[in-house]
Structure formats: C-alpha cells, structure tokens
Amino acid sequence: MKVGLIGAHGFIGSHVARRLIRAGHEVTGFGRDLDLGRRLVPAVEWRPCDLNTDTDAHIWAERLDGCDMLVNCAGVLQKTSRDDPAAIHGAATCALFDGALKAGVQRIIHISALGADDDVDTDYSRSKRVADTYLAGLDADWIILKPSLVVARECYGGTAMVRLLAGLPGVVAIPEQANIVFQPVAMDDLTNGILRLTDANAPSRLTLAVTGPVVQDLTEIVQTIRAWLGFGPARIVAVPGWAMRPVILAADLLGYLGVETALRSTSFKQTEKPNTADHVPFEEATGLKMQPIGTALADDPASRADRRDARLAAPLIALRVLLAVFWVATGIVTLAGISHAAQADAALALTALVGGTGTLGAIIATSCLDILLGIWLITARDLWRPCVAQILLSLGYIGGLTLLAPEMWADPLGPLLKVVPIIGATIVLAASGARR
C-alpha cells in the first residue's frame, strides 16, 4: 500500500514512517525540511510541502495522486514568526483532506490531540477542532486519533521537557499547577495502532483517544523516566505561578522567534484540563493492549547516552544563556566605559597605527558586534552558526591583541587566557545544537 505521510520528519511522523516501512508499505513523506527528513528516514520518498501556505485542494490532489492512504501527523504548538496554527491545523489541513478525496485516497488517518476541546481556549485547540470537525463531516473513510503525552526513547517537544526535568540532579522543580495530569502513551502503541488502522477491514469514521492505561501527574511521569534512566527518586519542589510567568513569557518570545521549546503559555493552558480519556475504545479498534510507559520503556533500557542527554539538557540551556549574556554584557560594558577602553594598552597601540578616530570606531564596531552575536545566539534556530561566528571573532580578538599588546598574555587577571575556555564552551554548545 502507498501511504502519503504529512509531517513525516516530525516526532510522531518519523516513528510512523519507520513502522509503516517495516510493515512493507511504500511511504511518501511530505515536509518542509527535506534534508532533515532524508537523514531521519532515508527509506521514504520525500516531497516538499508547507502547510502555512498550501491551502489549495488541487495542489494536494496532484501531490497525493497514486496514494492509497493518507496519514496526517503535522502540527505546531503555538504561533511563531514562521508557523500559524490557524493555517497549519485549519485551512491547509482541510484543503489536504479535500485533495485526498479528489486523488482517490481510500482512508484518512488524522492525528489530532487530546485536549483539543471546546472548553480549552487556545489557538492550538481552536485550530485543531476546525480540522477535526471538517474531516468528521466528510463522506469519507476516516479515523481521528487524539493522543495524550507520547513517550519514546527519542525525545522532542513535551517529552524532551519531561526528560530534562528527569535529568536534574536530586531536586526537580515542577510548576505547582495541581492538575498537570496525563495518560501517557508509548510511541510503539501509537504507531502499532496506526498500522492496524491502515487495514481495509479496520473500523472507520471514529474519533479515538490514544492513551495509556495509567493516569499520572507530571511528578509521577518524571519519577518514571528517572527510574528508566537509572537515577534515584528525586525530591520535587513546587514552583509558584508568579515565578513561572516571566519564564513562560521569555519562552513565548523565543518560540515566536523560532527557538523550539515546549515551555510555552499554550502548554500550560492546555494542561489546565486533565489530559485523560478512556483507553479501551482504541484497544478495541486496534486489538492492542496498551502498556504503561514504565513497562514500555523497560523493554528498551536506557543507555549511557540517554543518561548523558538527560543530565546535560538543563546545563546546555544554561550555557547558551550565559554565553549570550556574556557577549551582550561585554559589548555594553565596553560602550559604557569607552573612554577607559581607549586607554588600554592594545587601544593605545592601535591608535599609534590608525589614529584616535579609527581606534574609537573599532571599539564601537566590535562592541556592537559582541551585542549582536549575543542576541543571535539566544534567538538562533541552528546554534552552530552563531557559535562558529563567536569562535571566529574570539580567535580574531586573540590574534589582534597578541599583535598589538602581547604582554596581555602575562596579565595576572588573564584577559586573553579567559577567552580560551570560552571558545571551548562555545564548541560544546555548537556540537550539541543540531536540530534532531
């Protein structure tokens, strides 16, 4: 069977693609980043799409020509500078469904979300409901699946945030919001269920919650992941709402600029309602027996790399912030004390070569460059670019200052020596910053 898979390089989509391929299906994957898709799932035939703009059913009909089935795994958490949930979940997805029918697709499986309900007031829920309602009204063979928190060995989005919390040493800070409750589902159960629902004899025209058999709050999920990682139980500290608000606002701003994180206002708004539902209808439709996530994870034991990833998640975020603050603060401090900076040994040596005006211009230019690099580091989607720029600039500073004032290497405060570990920290951050 030939399956058209939308969002095939996403967290759920990439797992679905691999499961369908193992079962012998031919998968055509659609996504924006085809290079990423080819790296993650090379066995897929990749085609470009952008649900922000692809709202023409005829275009989708052409793309899906020859496909027997459509599986839609595309989704975004919150509006950003490059993504609009109203388009992605709404207009483009409805056009996708119309295009699938025009192309003769026999069955549509649509991944929605548990909690995309009328009583949850977010752009995410509203836009998800648009597509759910539209598909349910079509004269077609369809299935709508609404997963709770999906847990896999690979982590991304909300799962990555849980892994970060689980990796904190000894004490774990969790928002005090009391009803952050899920019915987490193992990725294998979700993908095996989707595989079974691709069968022509499987039930259709159903909306099914995809949940595990155990209701757990965020604390219990974190402790479950810690146990899988081989860490001891943690002491849980509740963070009051007033302390979370500035963090969430900052995360919203970074998210809008393209820095992907699950710690955003939409996430917290969605969890105001328990993310739970009966798991039995999905079991009956698929013939599966849903597993608690602890059982599912135990079948795939954590490795040393998993433990390292969990332990380093929070420190790497802190390193990114600290390096950004360092570069911005360096530029501001230099500009604020520009007259003092102009009297430094290196500045005086430069003045002898290019004059006072040239030296002043160089100080202002490099200070502004420091500030811009710091801002770029905190807002960049791909960390390696600003990191490489900072490393090159640091090496330039070292080389220039060595020529102008070599005695600085013997300075008791070590202004040049301190740049070396900063370069090392930046190399580590660059190496950790690959997008999935």
Secondary structure, 3 states (H helix, E strand, C coil): CEEEEECCCCHHHHHHHHHHHHCCCEEEEEECCHHHHHHHCCCCEEEECCCCCCCCHHHHHHHCCCCCEEEECCCCCCCCCCCCHHHHHHHHHHHHHHHHHHCCCCEEEEECCCCCCCCCCCHHHHHHHHHHHHHHCCCCCEEEEEECCEECCCCCCHHHHHHHHHHCCCEEEEECCCCCEECCEEHHHHHHHHHHHCCCCCCCCEEEEECCCCCEEHHHHHHHHHHHHCCCCCEEEEECHHHHHHHHHHHHHHHHHCCCCCCCHHHHHHCCCCECCCCHHHHHHHCCCCCCHHHHHHCCCCCHHHHHHHHHHHHHHHHHHHHHHHHHHHHHHHHHCHHHHCCCHHHHHHHHHHHHHHHHHHHHHHHHHHHHHHHHHHHCCCCHHHHHHHHHHHHHHHHHHHHHCHHHHHCCCCCCCCHHHHHHHHHHHHHHCCCC
